[in-house]
Amino acid sequence: MWIEKFDNPQKEVFQILNEKQVINPEYVNYVKKIDDKVLIEAYRFMTLSRLQEKMQLEMNYEKDAKGNVVLVNGQPKVKAKIINFLASSGQEATEVGYAINIRKSIDWLVPAYRNNAAWITAGYPMEKIIQYWLGNEAGSQIPEGINILPVNIPIASQYSHAAGLALAEKYKKGNGVIFTTIGDGGTSEGEFYEALNFAAIQKLPVVFFVENNHWSLDTPTSKATMSPTFAQKASAVGIPNIRVDGNDFFAVYHATNVAIERAKKGQGPSLIEAITYRQYAHSAFDIKKDYFTEKDYEIEKAWLKKDPIIRMKDYLVKNKLWDEKKEQALHDNNLKTITNAIAWAQKHAAVSIDEIFDYTYEKLPPNLEAQKNQAKEFFNETEKEVSNLWNETTHKQLA
C-alpha cells in the first residue's frame, strides 16, 4: 500500500496536482473518477472560508464612504479590536480536503482553533463560529447531528479527545471515523505523543492531521523541531504516516480516503502531515512585521504563488467546469451568506451576567449568588456612568 511506502523519515511529499496544473501520471485515472460535484463543492467551501475571514478581519478596520479599508502607511487603520480569531487562509485545500469526507451524524471532527474551512465544510454554522469569536461561548453550542467538538484552545489536548471518542466508537462497534488536527507547533506538546501512542496500541479509528503551515505563532518550523519531518513522529509509535502537498486538494482528499479505509477495516490510526502555508498572521491582533525577516517575506511570496484556491480554480476552468459567470455568482452568494452571518452574530454577541455564573452548579451556592448580584449592580452603575459621560461630551460638542 502506498502509505507504507511513505512510512519513513525521508522528506518525500505526495502530490497529485501541482501549481502548474500537471497531474501525477499515476493518478490521472483517479482524478477523472472524482465526481465533478465534489470538486465544485470543495471550491465553494474554500472560497467561502477565505472571504469570511477577510470580512471578519475588516470588522476591525476603518472604512471610507465607499466601504474601502482606510490605509495608513500601507497598513489598514484599526478602528477597534472588535473580533479576534485565528485564520485558516492558505490552508483551505487541506481542511476542505479532509472535512468534505466527514459523514454527518456518523464521523466526528475534533478541531484545534485554526480550522475555519474545516468547520464550515463539516457543517458548523458560520454565524455560530463568528458569535464565538466575538466573545460569546454560546457559539460553541453546535446543532444536534453535527458531530464537531467546540473550539479547542489548550494545544494538543484535542488529540486526546479524539482518541477517547475513537475508543468509544470502537467499544460501541460503530463505523464512525474520528478526524482531528493540530498545527506543527503543537507536535511539541507531550499530549501529542500520548494520544498517538494510545490510539496505536488500541488500533483506534482515528485520522490524525498535522497542518504544517510553517509557523507556530511567531516561531518558524526551523526552530520548532529538529525532526526532518513532522510525519515521521508517528513512526515512533508505529502509526503509518505520509507527507502531502497541503495546497493540493486532490492529494489531501486521496490520502484522507486511504486513512479512512484503514480505520474502517480495523487497521488503526494514520497520520497525515499536510505541508501548507499560513497566509495571515497568528491571529487578527497579531502583527506579522514584528517578527518577520526580509527572508520570511521572500518565502511568503513564493508560497502565495502556490495558493490552493488559485490551483483549484485553474483546474476547474481548464476542465470546463467553471467560468467567470459562475465565479461572480459564487462570490455574490458567498458575500450574502457571510453578511447575514455577521449580522446575526453581532445581534447575539452580548453575554449576560447570569451566563458567567449559572453553568457550573445545578443550584448556585449562596456566595456565588451574592457575587452575581454584586456584579449586576456594579455593571449597571458603570453603564449609567458611561451613558452620562457620553451625553455630557455630546452636549459640549454641540454647544
C-alpha positions as CSV (number, residue, x, y, z in Angstrom):
1,M,0.0,0.0,0.0
2,W,1.3,3.5,-0.9
3,I,1.0,4.8,2.7
4,E,3.6,2.2,3.8
5,K,6.0,3.4,1.1
6,F,5.9,6.8,2.7
7,D,6.2,5.4,6.3
8,N,9.8,6.6,6.6
9,P,11.8,9.6,7.7
10,Q,12.6,10.9,4.1
11,K,11.2,14.2,3.0
12,E,9.2,12.9,0.0
13,V,5.9,14.7,-0.5
14,F,2.9,13.1,-2.1
15,Q,1.3,15.3,-4.8
16,I,-1.4,14.7,-7.4
17,L,-1.9,18.2,-8.9
18,N,0.9,20.8,-8.7
19,E,0.6,24.6,-9.1
20,K,1.4,24.3,-12.8
21,Q,-1.6,22.0,-13.4
22,V,0.5,19.0,-14.0
23,I,-1.2,15.8,-12.8
24,N,0.9,12.9,-11.3
25,P,0.8,10.3,-14.2
26,E,0.0,7.5,-11.7
27,Y,-3.2,9.3,-10.6
28,V,-4.7,10.6,-13.9
29,N,-7.5,8.0,-13.8
30,Y,-8.1,8.6,-10.1
31,V,-8.7,12.3,-10.7
32,K,-11.1,11.6,-13.5
33,K,-13.2,9.4,-11.2
34,I,-13.8,12.1,-8.7
35,D,-17.4,13.4,-9.1
36,D,-17.4,17.0,-10.5
37,K,-19.9,18.0,-7.9
38,V,-17.4,17.1,-5.1
39,L,-14.8,19.4,-6.7
40,I,-17.2,22.3,-7.2
41,E,-18.5,21.9,-3.7
42,A,-14.9,21.9,-2.4
43,Y,-14.1,25.0,-4.3
44,R,-17.3,26.7,-2.9
45,F,-16.2,26.0,0.7
46,M,-12.6,27.1,0.0
47,T,-13.7,30.5,-1.4
48,L,-16.4,30.9,1.3
49,S,-13.9,30.4,4.1
50,R,-11.4,32.8,2.5
51,L,-13.9,35.6,2.1
52,Q,-15.4,35.0,5.5
53,E,-12.0,35.5,7.2
54,K,-11.3,38.6,5.1
55,M,-14.6,40.2,6.1
56,Q,-14.1,39.2,9.8
57,L,-10.7,40.9,9.8
58,E,-12.2,44.0,8.2
59,M,-14.6,44.4,11.1
60,N,-11.6,45.8,13.0
61,Y,-10.7,48.3,10.3
62,E,-11.9,51.8,9.5
63,K,-13.6,52.2,6.1
64,D,-14.3,55.2,3.8
65,A,-17.6,56.2,2.4
66,K,-17.3,53.7,-0.4
67,G,-16.7,50.8,2.0
68,N,-12.9,50.5,1.3
69,V,-10.5,49.9,4.1
70,V,-8.6,53.1,5.0
71,L,-4.8,52.6,4.8
72,V,-2.1,54.5,6.8
73,N,1.4,54.0,5.5
74,G,0.2,51.0,3.6
75,Q,-1.4,49.3,6.6
76,P,-5.1,49.1,7.5
77,K,-6.2,51.7,10.0
78,V,-7.6,49.9,13.1
79,K,-11.0,51.2,14.2
80,A,-11.3,49.0,17.2
81,K,-10.4,45.5,18.3
82,I,-13.9,44.1,17.8
83,I,-13.1,40.5,16.8
84,N,-10.2,38.2,17.3
85,F,-9.8,34.9,15.5
86,L,-7.2,32.6,14.0
87,A,-7.5,32.3,10.2
88,S,-7.0,29.2,8.1
89,S,-6.5,31.3,4.9
90,G,-3.9,29.5,2.8
91,Q,-4.8,26.1,4.3
92,E,-8.2,25.6,2.6
93,A,-7.2,22.7,0.4
94,T,-6.0,20.8,3.4
95,E,-9.0,21.5,5.6
96,V,-11.7,21.1,2.9
97,G,-9.8,18.1,1.6
98,Y,-10.3,16.1,4.8
99,A,-13.5,17.6,6.1
100,I,-15.5,17.0,3.0
101,N,-15.2,13.3,3.8
102,I,-16.9,13.6,7.2
103,R,-20.3,11.9,7.3
104,K,-22.8,13.9,9.3
105,S,-24.1,12.2,12.4
106,I,-21.6,9.3,12.0
107,D,-18.0,10.7,12.0
108,W,-16.5,13.3,14.3
109,L,-14.3,16.4,13.8
110,V,-12.2,17.3,16.8
111,P,-10.6,20.6,15.9
112,A,-8.0,23.0,17.2
113,Y,-8.6,26.7,16.8
114,R,-7.4,27.5,13.3
115,N,-9.9,25.4,11.4
116,N,-12.5,27.7,9.8
117,A,-12.5,26.0,6.4
118,A,-12.9,22.5,8.0
119,W,-15.7,23.8,10.3
120,I,-17.9,25.2,7.7
121,T,-17.3,22.1,5.4
122,A,-18.3,19.8,8.2
123,G,-21.5,21.7,8.9
124,Y,-20.6,24.2,11.7
125,P,-23.0,27.1,11.2
126,M,-21.0,30.2,10.2
127,E,-23.0,32.6,12.4
128,K,-22.1,30.4,15.4
129,I,-18.4,30.5,14.6
130,I,-18.5,34.3,14.4
131,Q,-20.5,34.5,17.6
132,Y,-17.8,32.6,19.3
133,W,-15.0,34.8,18.0
134,L,-17.0,37.9,19.2
135,G,-16.7,36.5,22.7
136,N,-19.9,34.6,23.3
137,E,-19.4,31.0,24.3
138,A,-22.9,30.2,23.0
139,G,-21.2,30.0,19.6
140,S,-19.9,26.6,20.8
141,Q,-23.4,25.2,21.0
142,I,-23.3,23.2,17.8
143,P,-26.6,21.9,16.4
144,E,-27.6,18.3,17.1
145,G,-26.4,15.9,14.4
146,I,-23.3,18.0,13.6
147,N,-20.5,15.9,15.3
148,I,-18.0,18.7,15.9
149,L,-16.4,19.3,19.3
150,P,-16.0,23.0,20.4
151,V,-13.0,25.2,19.5
152,N,-10.1,23.7,21.4
153,I,-7.6,26.2,23.0
154,P,-5.3,24.0,25.1
155,I,-2.9,23.0,22.5
156,A,-2.7,19.2,21.6
157,S,-5.4,18.2,24.1
158,Q,-7.7,17.7,21.1
159,Y,-5.6,14.7,20.1
160,S,-6.5,13.0,23.4
161,H,-10.2,13.9,23.0
162,A,-10.1,12.3,19.5
163,A,-8.5,9.2,20.9
164,G,-11.2,9.0,23.5
165,L,-14.0,9.4,21.0
166,A,-12.4,6.7,18.8
167,L,-12.2,4.3,21.8
168,A,-15.9,4.9,22.5
169,E,-16.7,4.3,18.8
170,K,-14.7,1.0,18.8
171,Y,-16.4,-0.1,22.1
172,K,-19.8,0.5,20.6
173,K,-18.8,-1.4,17.4
174,G,-19.8,1.7,15.4
175,N,-18.4,2.6,12.0
176,G,-17.6,6.2,12.7
177,V,-14.2,7.7,12.0
178,I,-12.7,10.4,14.1
179,F,-10.8,13.3,12.5
180,T,-8.5,15.6,14.4
181,T,-5.9,18.2,13.6
182,I,-3.1,20.1,15.0
183,G,-0.5,22.7,14.0
184,D,3.2,22.0,13.6
185,G,4.0,23.7,16.8
186,G,1.5,21.5,18.7
187,T,3.5,18.4,18.0
188,S,6.0,19.6,20.6
189,E,3.4,19.0,23.3
190,G,3.5,15.8,25.4
191,E,-0.2,15.1,24.8
192,F,0.5,14.8,21.1
193,Y,2.6,11.7,21.7
194,E,0.4,10.3,24.5
195,A,-2.7,10.3,22.2
196,L,-0.8,8.8,19.3
197,N,0.6,6.0,21.4
198,F,-2.8,5.2,23.0
199,A,-4.5,5.2,19.6
200,A,-1.8,3.0,18.1
201,I,-2.0,0.4,20.9
202,Q,-5.8,0.3,20.8
203,K,-5.9,0.3,16.9
204,L,-8.4,3.1,17.1
205,P,-10.4,4.5,14.1
206,V,-8.8,8.0,14.1
207,V,-7.1,10.0,11.4
208,F,-4.5,12.5,12.8
209,F,-3.6,15.6,10.8
210,V,-0.7,17.9,11.2
211,E,-1.3,21.1,9.4
212,N,2.3,22.3,8.8
213,N,1.8,25.9,7.9
214,H,5.4,26.8,8.8
215,W,4.6,29.0,11.8
216,S,3.7,28.4,15.4
217,L,2.7,31.9,16.4
218,D,6.0,33.7,15.8
219,T,8.2,30.6,15.8
220,P,9.2,29.1,12.4
221,T,9.3,25.4,11.9
222,S,13.1,25.5,11.8
223,K,13.1,26.5,15.5
224,A,10.2,24.1,16.5
225,T,11.8,20.7,15.8
226,M,15.0,19.0,14.7
227,S,13.0,16.1,13.1
228,P,13.3,16.2,9.3
229,T,9.5,15.9,9.1
230,F,6.5,16.0,11.4
231,A,5.0,12.9,9.8
232,Q,7.8,10.7,11.0
233,K,7.0,11.5,14.6
234,A,4.1,9.0,14.2
235,S,6.6,6.3,13.3
236,A,7.9,6.4,16.9
237,V,4.6,4.8,18.0
238,G,4.0,2.6,14.9
239,I,1.5,4.7,13.1
240,P,1.6,4.7,9.3
241,N,2.2,8.3,8.1
242,I,2.5,10.4,4.9
243,R,3.5,13.9,3.9
244,V,1.2,15.5,1.3
245,D,1.1,18.8,-0.5
246,G,-1.4,20.6,1.6
247,N,-2.2,23.0,-1.2
248,D,-3.3,20.2,-3.4
249,F,-6.9,19.3,-2.7
250,F,-6.6,16.0,-4.7
251,A,-3.6,14.8,-2.6
252,V,-5.3,15.5,0.7
253,Y,-8.6,14.1,-0.4
254,H,-6.9,10.8,-1.6
255,A,-4.7,10.4,1.5
256,T,-7.7,11.0,3.7
257,N,-9.7,8.3,1.9
258,V,-6.9,5.8,2.3
259,A,-6.7,6.6,6.0
260,I,-10.5,6.3,6.4
261,E,-10.5,2.8,4.8
262,R,-7.7,1.7,7.1
263,A,-9.7,2.9,10.1
264,K,-12.9,1.2,8.9
265,K,-11.0,-2.1,8.4
266,G,-9.8,-2.0,12.0
267,Q,-6.2,-1.4,11.0
268,G,-5.9,1.6,13.3
269,P,-4.9,5.2,13.1
270,S,-3.0,7.1,10.4
271,L,-1.2,10.4,10.5
272,I,-1.1,12.9,7.6
273,E,1.2,15.8,7.5
274,A,-0.1,18.5,5.1
275,I,2.5,21.0,4.1
276,T,0.8,24.3,3.5
277,Y,1.2,28.0,4.5
278,R,-0.4,30.4,6.9
279,Q,-1.2,33.5,4.9
280,Y,-2.4,35.7,7.8
281,A,-0.6,36.5,11.0
282,H,-1.1,34.2,14.0
283,S,-4.3,36.0,14.9
284,A,-6.3,39.0,14.0
285,F,-4.5,41.1,16.7
286,D,-1.0,39.7,15.8
287,I,1.4,41.9,13.8
288,K,3.4,39.8,11.3
289,K,6.0,42.5,10.7
290,D,7.1,42.4,14.4
291,Y,8.8,39.0,13.8
292,F,9.1,38.5,10.0
293,T,12.5,38.9,8.5
294,E,13.2,40.0,4.9
295,K,13.8,36.4,4.0
296,D,10.5,35.4,5.6
297,Y,8.7,37.8,3.2
298,E,10.5,36.3,0.3
299,I,9.5,32.8,1.3
300,E,5.9,34.0,1.7
301,K,5.9,35.5,-1.9
302,A,6.8,32.0,-3.2
303,W,4.1,30.4,-1.2
304,L,1.4,32.8,-2.3
305,K,2.1,31.7,-5.9
306,K,1.0,28.2,-4.7
307,D,-2.3,29.5,-3.4
308,P,-4.7,26.5,-3.1
309,I,-7.7,28.4,-4.3
310,I,-6.0,29.6,-7.5
311,R,-4.8,26.0,-8.1
312,M,-8.3,24.6,-7.7
313,K,-10.0,27.3,-9.8
314,D,-7.4,26.8,-12.6
315,Y,-8.2,23.1,-12.7
316,L,-12.0,23.7,-12.8
317,V,-11.6,26.2,-15.6
318,K,-9.2,24.1,-17.6
319,N,-11.6,21.2,-17.4
320,K,-14.6,23.4,-18.5
321,L,-16.3,23.0,-15.1
322,W,-16.1,26.7,-14.3
323,D,-16.2,30.2,-15.8
324,E,-16.3,33.8,-14.8
325,K,-20.0,33.9,-14.8
326,K,-20.2,31.1,-12.3
327,E,-17.4,32.8,-10.3
328,Q,-19.3,36.0,-10.0
329,A,-22.5,34.1,-8.9
330,L,-20.5,32.2,-6.3
331,H,-18.9,35.4,-5.0
332,D,-22.3,37.2,-4.7
333,N,-23.8,34.2,-2.9
334,N,-20.8,33.9,-0.5
335,L,-21.0,37.6,0.2
336,K,-24.7,37.4,1.1
337,T,-24.1,34.3,3.3
338,I,-21.3,36.0,5.2
339,T,-23.0,39.3,5.6
340,N,-26.1,37.6,7.1
341,A,-23.9,35.5,9.4
342,I,-22.0,38.5,10.7
343,A,-25.3,40.5,11.2
344,W,-26.8,37.5,13.2
345,A,-23.6,37.1,15.3
346,Q,-23.4,40.8,16.2
347,K,-27.0,40.7,17.2
348,H,-26.3,37.8,19.5
349,A,-22.8,38.7,20.7
350,A,-23.7,40.1,24.1
351,V,-23.2,37.9,27.2
352,S,-25.4,38.4,30.2
353,I,-24.0,38.4,33.8
354,D,-26.1,35.4,34.5
355,E,-24.3,33.3,31.9
356,I,-21.0,33.9,33.6
357,F,-22.3,32.4,36.9
358,D,-25.0,29.9,36.1
359,Y,-23.4,26.9,34.4
360,T,-21.1,25.5,36.9
361,Y,-23.5,24.3,39.6
362,E,-27.0,22.8,39.3
363,K,-28.0,25.3,42.0
364,L,-25.9,28.4,42.6
365,P,-24.3,28.4,46.1
366,P,-25.2,31.5,48.2
367,N,-21.7,33.0,48.0
368,L,-21.9,32.9,44.1
369,E,-25.4,34.2,44.2
370,A,-24.2,37.2,46.2
371,Q,-21.3,37.7,43.8
372,K,-23.7,37.6,40.8
373,N,-25.9,40.3,42.3
374,Q,-22.9,42.4,43.2
375,A,-21.6,42.1,39.6
376,K,-25.0,43.1,38.2
377,E,-25.2,46.1,40.4
378,F,-21.6,47.1,39.5
379,F,-22.1,46.9,35.8
380,N,-25.5,48.6,35.9
381,E,-23.9,51.6,37.7
382,T,-20.9,51.5,35.3
383,E,-23.3,51.6,32.3
384,K,-25.1,54.6,33.7
385,E,-21.8,56.4,34.3
386,V,-20.6,55.7,30.7
387,S,-24.0,56.8,29.4
388,N,-23.9,60.1,31.4
389,L,-20.4,60.8,30.3
390,W,-21.3,60.2,26.7
391,N,-24.3,62.6,27.0
392,E,-22.2,65.3,28.6
393,T,-19.5,65.0,26.0
394,T,-22.0,65.1,23.1
395,H,-23.8,68.1,24.7
396,K,-20.5,70.1,25.0
397,Q,-19.6,69.3,21.3
398,L,-23.0,70.5,20.2
399,A,-22.7,73.6,22.3
